[in-house]
Amino acid sequence: MKKIISVLTATRAEYGLLKPIIEKLNRDEDFVVRIVVTGMHLSPDYGLTYKEIEQDGFSIDYKLEILSDSDTPAAIAKSMGLALSGFGEYFEEHRPDMLLVLGDRYETLAVCCAAMSARIPITHLYGGEITEGAIDESIRHSITKMSYLHFTSTQEYRKRVIQLGEAPDRVYAVGAIGIENIRNTVLLSVGELEQSIDFKLDKPYAMVTFHPVTLENNVKEQFTALLEACDQHPELNYIFTKANSDAHGRIINQMIDQYAEEHHNVVAFASLGMLRYLSALKYCKLVIGNSSSGLLEAPSFGVPTVNIGDRQKGRLQSSSVIQCSADTENINKAIARAISEDFREIAKKTVNPYGDGNTSDKIIKLLKEHMLYQEINLKKQFYNIDFEV
């Protein structure tokens, strides 16, 4: 009998990474895919990006709106409660053989809690990573402990999942799927990109994405410093993509809107979608901010990244990444270094540590192996490692 896999997506970036897996699962006669959608996808403030899923020809089995007009910690907690309750009812009625999730979002944690309570096995993409500046750090490891199968982006991260007590025969290093998207997507030309975003790209431009550092309380000061550093480089155009629905993300998005209104060399988007985002990344001069794409995808294009602050602290970084503190002076210096000819040569020769771009095939093969030919036992034994501390 065909195995039913529910695939959860709550954000634009998450869906872009899951898309090749969904496509291949849909084409495989051994699986039935049920896409379940929540979070930012269903919010007008974040572009109603569930429409992109439908435009790609996928049907959505379940939609659950959970976001409010606020992004305070209390509002985030309420959204998590709505996700837990709503998906608890969904899993009561629809019992997939597996739930597939990616990443470290609070929405994902809530849905995994519902699946765990319903005794539905969970496959987790990209555990074992470290982001010391964000609450995502705790969420990611929590999802790891609720999950049965684990697909990590590197061998180092695989070892960390095993260190958390997960058995090695359920933990696989498969690479980062963002690299696969870069290799397999036919990207827009510069002219097509200009037309699509209605913005002239007649001079070098930077891609800017900055999310709240959720274990810190100075988001306005940090983002002000970034904007002031951008002011010191008027020779560049800037394409901003807005922050996620994390606590205080709306502060950043309001500041972006105001900055774009006041500067002719700036354009901002709630969501570019995968095709436009990767195309813009290909032709940009540099990436600025604290998004994981600056560490995972940008190196594959040989594009320099200015990674600001502690949000990504602990993640593997290639030689194309410049780390700096979240103050105007250091961001300005990092931008100047990133656009220098010497550093651009370094970035062009960098080696991306996140895999070879053949990720989705590895995932499908391993899902088949475990779901079709092995018994799934949710009574996991803790895998002990002998070591001295």
Rosetta blueprint (number, residue, H / E / L):
1 M L
2 K L
3 K E
4 I E
5 I E
6 S E
7 V E
8 L E
9 T E
10 A L
11 T L
12 R H
13 A H
14 E H
15 Y H
16 G H
17 L H
18 L H
19 K H
20 P H
21 I H
22 I H
23 E H
24 K H
25 L H
26 N H
27 R H
28 D L
29 E L
30 D L
31 F E
32 V E
33 V E
34 R E
35 I E
36 V E
37 V E
38 T E
39 G H
40 M H
41 H H
42 L H
43 S L
44 P H
45 D H
46 Y H
47 G L
48 L L
49 T L
50 Y H
51 K H
52 E H
53 I H
54 E H
55 Q H
56 D L
57 G L
58 F L
59 S L
60 I E
61 D E
62 Y E
63 K E
64 L E
65 E L
66 I L
67 L L
68 S L
69 D L
70 S L
71 D L
72 T L
73 P H
74 A H
75 A H
76 I H
77 A H
78 K H
79 S H
80 M H
81 G H
82 L H
83 A H
84 L H
85 S H
86 G H
87 F H
88 G H
89 E H
90 Y H
91 F H
92 E H
93 E H
94 H L
95 R L
96 P L
97 D L
98 M E
99 L E
100 L E
101 V E
102 L E
103 G L
104 D L
105 R L
106 Y H
107 E H
108 T H
109 L H
110 A H
111 V H
112 C H
113 C H
114 A H
115 A H
116 M H
117 S H
118 A L
119 R L
120 I L
121 P L
122 I E
123 T E
124 H E
125 L E
126 Y L
127 G L
128 G L
129 E L
130 I L
131 T L
132 E L
133 G L
134 A L
135 I L
136 D H
137 E H
138 S H
139 I H
140 R H
141 H H
142 S H
143 I H
144 T H
145 K H
146 M H
147 S L
148 Y L
149 L E
150 H E
151 F E
152 T E
153 S L
154 T L
155 Q H
156 E H
157 Y H
158 R H
159 K H
160 R H
161 V H
162 I H
163 Q H
164 L L
165 G L
166 E L
167 A L
168 P H
169 D H
170 R H
171 V E
172 Y E
173 A E
174 V L
175 G L
176 A L
177 I H
178 G H
179 I H
180 E H
181 N H
182 I H
183 R H
184 N H
185 T L
186 V L
187 L L
188 L L
189 S L
190 V H
191 G H
192 E H
193 L H
194 E H
195 Q H
196 S H
197 I H
198 D L
199 F L
200 K L
201 L L
202 D L
203 K L
204 P L
205 Y E
206 A E
207 M E
208 V E
209 T E
210 F L
211 H L
212 P L
213 V L
214 T L
215 L L
216 E L
217 N L
218 N L
219 V H
220 K H
221 E H
222 Q H
223 F H
224 T H
225 A H
226 L H
227 L H
228 E H
229 A H
230 C H
231 D H
232 Q L
233 H L
234 P L
235 E L
236 L L
237 N E
238 Y E
239 I E
240 F E
241 T E
242 K L
243 A L
244 N L
245 S L
246 D L
247 A L
248 H L
249 G H
250 R H
251 I H
252 I H
253 N H
254 Q H
255 M H
256 I H
257 D H
258 Q H
259 Y H
260 A H
261 E H
262 E H
263 H L
264 H L
265 N L
266 V E
267 V E
268 A E
269 F E
270 A L
271 S L
272 L L
273 G H
274 M H
275 L H
276 R H
277 Y H
278 L H
279 S H
280 A H
281 L H
282 K H
283 Y H
284 C L
285 K L
286 L E
287 V E
288 I E
289 G E
290 N L
291 S L
292 S L
293 S H
294 G H
295 L H
296 L H
297 E L
298 A H
299 P H
300 S H
301 F H
302 G L
303 V L
304 P L
305 T E
306 V E
307 N E
308 I E
309 G L
310 D L
311 R L
312 Q L
313 K L
314 G L
315 R L
316 L L
317 Q L
318 S L
319 S L
320 S L
321 V E
322 I E
323 Q E
324 C E
325 S L
326 A L
327 D L
328 T H
329 E H
330 N H
331 I H
332 N H
333 K H
334 A H
335 I H
336 A H
337 R H
338 A H
339 I L
340 S L
341 E H
342 D H
343 F H
344 R H
345 E H
346 I H
347 A H
348 K H
349 K L
350 T L
351 V L
352 N L
353 P L
354 Y L
355 G L
356 D L
357 G L
358 N L
359 T H
360 S H
361 D H
362 K H
363 I H
364 I H
365 K H
366 L H
367 L H
368 K H
369 E H
370 H H
371 M H
372 L H
373 Y H
374 Q L
375 E L
376 I L
377 N L
378 L L
379 K L
380 K L
381 Q L
382 F L
383 Y L
384 N L
385 I L
386 D L
387 F L
388 E L
389 V L
